[in-house]
Amino acid sequence: MDEKEQYKALISEVIAKQIIILGPEIAVLKARAVPTLTISDGGEVLEINGDPGQALQKLVDEYVALSGQIVKSALNSVFTKYPSLKKVD
């Protein structure tokens, strides 16, 4: 799996985690607010246009703006599965 595919998998997992917390409509709506991401109705990343690390950061920023530190805590377990990828703040 190349780096872009890893980012797609990671971002899809981030969205899946947020679907559990926020519900599918809000989680997907927030993910679609990141202009470089193409997201399916089910929350899967179909395409990343541009820098995937920046897309991930923008996505996390969208969720953090909505629900704060809860998001960061919930996502830490997801990020540990992808140790080779750059972490977000």
MOFEN-V949888 format. One record per backbone hydrogen bond with DSSP energy under -1.0 kcal/mol. CO is the residue of the C=O (numbers start at 0). NH is the residue of the N-H. E is the energy in kcal/mol with one decimal. If there is no record, write none. Layout:
CO&NH&E  CO&NH&E
This chain:
1&5&-2.2  2&6&-2.5  3&7&-2.5  4&8&-2.4  5&9&-3.0  6&10&-3.3  7&11&-2.3  8&12&-2.1  9&13&-2.4  10&14&-2.5  11&15&-2.4  12&16&-2.5  13&17&-2.0  14&18&-2.2  15&19&-1.5  16&20&-1.5  17&21&-3.9  18&22&-1.4  22&26&-2.2  23&27&-2.4  24&28&-2.3  25&29&-2.6  26&30&-1.9  27&31&-2.5  30&33&-1.5  33&36&-1.9  35&48&-3.2  37&45&-3.3  37&46&-1.3  39&42&-1.7  43&39&-3.0  46&37&-2.4  50&54&-2.0  51&55&-2.4  52&56&-2.2  53&57&-2.7  54&58&-2.4  55&59&-2.7  56&60&-2.6  57&61&-2.2  58&62&-2.1  59&63&-3.1  60&64&-2.5  61&65&-1.1  62&66&-2.8  63&67&-3.2  66&69&-1.0  67&70&-1.4  68&72&-2.4  69&73&-2.3  70&74&-2.0  71&75&-1.1  74&78&-2.3  75&79&-1.5  77&80&-1.4  78&81&-1.6  81&84&-1.5
